[in-house]
């Protein structure tokens, strides 16, 4: 891991605000989130009373009312740029849901040091099986004996480990559809988990795009960590919705599989763009969709001429597999 400091960014919200706040975070390509919810803490205490006789009231008071979503950004210009975008997203969330109980949405920022990551962050992440074919292994863990495709991940604190429900659903859909030699494009690549895992499961080459230049850099590092060079994976920084020159820079290629683990607000704008970059009979896998927005995504895909093949849901999130 790079010897740099990190920004510990905390957003105060409510239990009802967790999903919309997380959706805005994922929209920026940030998958690594820590959620602290007092209601979950209360439920945990109530449902596990057989394991203790006494709970320190000071601990309960410390947790009371504390519902927060935390993310970690690199303490460098790119991280501060992402923080600025995050502030804008949270402000837009307030405006979009003025009557919702989202809490204060106050953002606080603290600096932490590399040794804090080493001693605290890594202890929570271990080899994780995904679907039937994939095993995600943090770089600091030994690789167990397995018949699965192994994705070695050093996500940094800006990005995820692949265990978030939206990423897991997308990977499960991908393993069902990918064929040897398939070409892939990952829109909103984050740390590149989807694109790289697609290559590890038989894809021939992949392009990975993200609005955050730091995401493109991390994706390339993760690819190299998994023995994948620039001849098989290329990264691009830019907004696929607004940067008209981006497709030209990418060579106006068409792909067998298009991946988008973003949010519903972005996905509903993608069908026309995806139609231009997908081969006939190709597969479009979208995820990062809060279950309440699934209908909007399905309607947009139908309007765009796509046929939905499958929907999956888990832990309040949904994914859609479609074809053209």
N, C-alpha and C positions, 0 to 999 in steps of 0.2 A: 504493500500500500504506500502511496506517496506520503512523504513526511510533511503534511500540511494540516492546518487547523480546519475546523468545521463549524458551521453555523447550526445551532440547535434552534429550530423555528417551531414555535408552539402557537396553535390557533385555538382560542377558547370558543366552545360551542355548547350544544346540548345533545342529548341522545338522538333527537330527531334531526339534528344538524350534521351528524357524522357522515351519512351517505352523500348529501349534496356537497359537503366540504371535500370529502375524499374524491368525488367525481371531478371537482375543479383541479385538485392536485394532480390526478392522473392525466388530465388534459394537457398538463405541462410536461408529461413524460416521466413524472416522479412516481415510482411504485413503492418505494420504501416508506412506510408510514407506521407510526406507533399511536395506538388509540388508548386513551384513558377515559373510562366511562364510569361514573359513580353508580348508575343503575346496575351495570354489570357487576360491580363490586358488591352491591347490596344483595343481588341475586346469588352471587357466589357464597356470601356469608350465610344466607338463609338456607340454601340447598346443601350445605356441607357442615351443618352444625354438629353432626355426629363425630367430627374429627377434633373438636375442641370444646372446652368448658367456658372459656372466657376470651373475649376479644378486647384489646386495649381501646378504650373509648377515644383516646387521643388519635389513634390510627384512623378510626371512623371519621372523626372530625377533620382530619387532614385530607381525607378523600372526599368529604361531603361537597357536593356541588361541582366537583372538578371533572368536567368533561373536556378533553383536549385532543386535538389531532396534531401530532408532531412529525416533522420531516427534518432531514439533515442535508445541508447544502455545503459544497466546498467553499471555504473562505478565500475566494479569489474573484476576479472580475466576472467570470461566467456565473459563479454562484450568486453573486449580488444581483446580476441581471435577472437570474431566475427568481430571486426573492422579489424583485420589483414586479415581475410578471405575476407572481403569486399574490402580491398585494392587490394588483389590478383585478385578478380573478375573484378574490374574496369580496372586493368592492362591488364587482358586477353581480356576485351572488346575492348580496344584500339588496341590490336594486331589483333583481329578478324575482325575489321571494320576500317582498316587504311584509307580508302578513304571517310568514312562517316563524316558528319558535326556533331560531338558530342561535340564540345567545348573543353575546357581545361581538363575537368574531374578531376580538382583539388579537393582534399578532405581537408576540414577544420573541426577541432574538438573543441568544447567548452564544458565546464562543466556547468550543470544547477543543481538546488537544488530542493528538494521535494516540497517546497512551490510554485515553478514555475509551476510544474505539477498540483498541486491542483488548482491554480488560473487561469491557461491558458488552459491546455490540456483538462480537463474534460468538459469544457463549450461547446465543439463542439460535444459531443456524447450523444445522447438521444435514447430512445427505437426505434428500427428500424425493421419493418416487412420485412421478406424475403420470397418470394414465397407466398404460400397459407397457410402454416402450422406453420411457425416459427416466433418468435419475439425475437430479441436480445436486452437485457436490460443491460446497464452498471450497475455495482454494486452500484454506488452512486445514481442511479435513483430509484424512487418508481416503483413497478411492476403494470402496469395498468390491469384492468379487461379484460381478453381475453380468447378466446377459443383456441388460438395457443399454441404450445409447447414453453416454455420460456427458453431461454439460458441466464443465468446471467454471465456477462463477466467482468473481471477485467484484461485487457490485459497487463498492464504495457506499457512502451513506446517502448519496443523491438518488440512488436507484434501487430497485427491488431485487429479491432473491428468487423470484419466480413462484412464490407460495401464495401470493394474493389471489383471491378467487377469480378475478377477471383474467389474470395471466394463466392460471391453471386451466380454466375453461378453454381458452384459446389454444393452449398446447394440446389438450385432449382432443379438440376438434381437428387440429393440424395432424396429429398422428394417425387419425382415421383416414385422412384424405390425401396425404402426400404420397407421391409415387417416385421411384428412382428416376433421377434426372430432371425433376421439376425445377422450374425457375420461380423465384420468390421475390416479392417486394413487401417490406414491413414499413407501414406508415405510422409514424409516431413510435419509433423503435425503442425509446428509453435506453436500457442497457443492452439491447440487442438480443434478448433472450429468445424471442420468437424466431427471428431470422436465423440465428446460429443453430438453434435446436432443429429447425427445418433442414439445414444443411447436414447436421449430424444424423438425421433420420433419412437421408438419401437424396436431398436436394442437390442440384448441380451448382447453382450460384444464386446469390441474393443481393438485392439492393436494400439499404436501410436508410430511412429518412426521418429526421426529427427537427422540430423548430429550434431546439436548443443545441448549439454547437458542442457543448460539453457532452451531450448524449451521443453524438456521432463519434466523439473521441473515445468514450468509454466502450461503445460498441466495438470499435476496432480493436481495443485492448482485449476485450473478452473474446473476440474472434481469434486473435493471436494466441491467447491462453489455451484455446481449444484446437490449436494446430491448423487454423483456417487463415489463409493469407488473403491479400488484396486481390488476387486473381479470382477468388471465389466470392468475396464479399466486399462491396463498396458502400461507403457511407456518404450521406449528403445532409447538409444543414439548410433548412428552408421550410416555408409554409406551403404545403401542397395546394392549399385552397386559394392562395393569393399571389404566389410567385409564379408568374407566367413563364419565366425563363427556366424554371426548375426542371420541367419535363425535357426541355431541349438539352440542358446540361447532363441529364441522365441518359440521353440518347434515344428518347421516345420509344423505349423498349416495351414489349408486351410480355406478360408473365402468366405462368400456370396457376399461381396462388398469390392472392393479395391478402395481406393481414393488416388489421387496424384495431389495436387494443387502445382505444381512446375514450371518448364519452359519446353519449347519444347526440348531443348538440352538434358534434363534428361529424359523426357517422351519417346523420341524415343529409348532410351536404355532399357526401362522397359518391353516391351512385353514378352520376354523370362522369365524374373523373375516373372512377374505377372502370367504367365501360370502355374507356379509351386505352386502358393499360392492361386489360385482362384478355387472354386468349379465348376464343370460342370454346365453351364447355369448361372454362377455368373456374376456380373456386375462390370465393370471397368470404373470409372469416372475419367477423367483427366481434369485439368484446369490449368490456368496460362499461356495459349498459346497465344502469340501475333498473331493476325489474319493472318499476312503474313507467319507464320510458320504452320498454320493449315494443309496445304497440306502435309507437312513432317510428321506430327503426324499421319494423316490418312493413309499415305503410310506405316509407320512403323507398325501400328495396323493391316493393311491388310496382310502385310508380316508375321506378327506374328500369323496369324490365327484367328484374332478377327473379329467379325461382328459389324460394327458401327450401333447403333440404333438411335442416335440423335446427332446433333451438335447445340450448342447455341452460339451466339455472342452478345457482348454488350461493348460499350465504347472502342473498339479496342482490346478486349480480347475474347477468345473462350474457350469453353469446349466441350468435346467429351464423350458420353456414349457408351460403347461397351460391347459385351458379347462374350463368348467363347463356 
